[in-house]
Amino acid sequence: MQPVKKEHRTKSSRELAILCVKAALEKKAEDPVILDVRKHCSFTDFFVIISGRSTRHVQGLAEAIEAKLRSKRLSSARTEGLNEGTWVLLDYSDVVVHIFYAETRKFYDIEGLWHDADLISIDDESAAPA
């Protein structure tokens, strides 16, 4: 595997989370949320949580995020749930992306479980470079 492109080597985990959201929004992701969990857990810095309208949409969102990051020579350490399409998890070490079918997201309520985490405003980050 080729090394990470030079311009992306210094990206912070926050910038990586924003990049994931932007890639998903290009494919019509719904209800994007970024949670800063650095104060609450040791295994990651940010959770990105998004929803899709169908299982195929969820799979498409996961594929779009992976393709966008792969183009920057960043790859997930682990991908889970892609075949089922109701809850896909992409683990980029410092950023964990949860892509839910809308009903599944309501059931598991990740935002509720991590209610103490700081919420990163997507609107404030819209000007951040991709």
N, C-alpha and C positions, 0 to 999 in steps of 0.2 A: 504494500500500500504506500502511496506517495505521502510525504509529510503534509501537514496542514499548510494551506497557502499562507504566505508571509503576512498578508494584511489581516488574517483572522487568528493568528497565533496569540495576539494580545487581547482578544475579546474577553470581556468579563462574563461571568455566568449570567449576569443581568442582561447583557447585550445578546447573549445566546438565547435566553428566554424570549426576548423581544423578537429576535429573528424567527423563532419557531411560530410565534403568534402571527407575524406578518405573512409567513408562508401559508399558514392555515387560513387567514383571512382572504388571501388571493383565491382560495377555493371555497369561499362562502361559509367558513366556520361560524358557529353561533356561540354567543355568550362567552367570549374569551376572558379568562382570569389568570393573573400571575400572582402567586403567593410567595412571599419571601419567608422561607422557613429556616433561615440560617440560625436564628436564636433558639429554635425548637427541636432540631434534629441534626445528626452528624453525617448522614449519608447523602445529602444533597443540599443545594442552596435555594433552588426555586422549583415550585410546581407550576406548570402551565396546564390549565384545565380548559378544554373546549368541548363543544357539542357538535354532533352531526345529525342530520335529519333522518338518516336511514343507516342500516349496517353498511351498505355500499359507500355511502358518503363518509362514514367514519373511516373505512379502509382507505378511501381516496385521500382524506385529510392526512392520514398517517404516511401514505406514500408520498404526498406532496412535501411534507416536512422533511422526510428522509431524503428526498431528491434534492431539495434546496440545500440542506446541510452537506450532503454528499458532494455537491458541486463545489463546496468550499473545503472539501476533503475532511469533513467532520462526520463521524459515523457513530451511531448509537452502540453502546456496549451490549444492550439487550433490547429485544422487541418481544412483547407478549400480546396475545389476543388478536393478532391481525386476521387470522382465519375466521374467527367468530364475528368480529366487527361490532360487538356491543360495548367493549371497553378495551381500547388499545393503549398499551403503555410503552413509551419510548424512553429508554434510560440513556441520557447523555452525561451521566455521572453528576455533574454540578447542576443539571437541569433534568427534571423528570416530567415528561409530557403525558398527560392523561387525556385521551380522546374518547368521549362517551357518546353512545346513542342517548338521546335526550332523556328517555324514561329511566335508563340505567343510571345516569348522572343524578337524577332526583333520588333514587333509591339509596345509593352509596353516600351521597352528600359529603364529598371530600372537603368542600369549603367549610361545612359545619364541623367536621372533625378537626380541622386546622384553623378554627375561628380566631385563635390567638395570633396567627401569622399576619404580617403586614401585607396589605393588598397594594400591588403596584398598578397604578392607573395606566391603562392602555392608551388613553387619549393623550396623556402627557408625553408618552413615548413615541407618538406617531411621527415625530420629526427626526427620530434617531435614525442614523444611517443603516442601511441593510447590509 
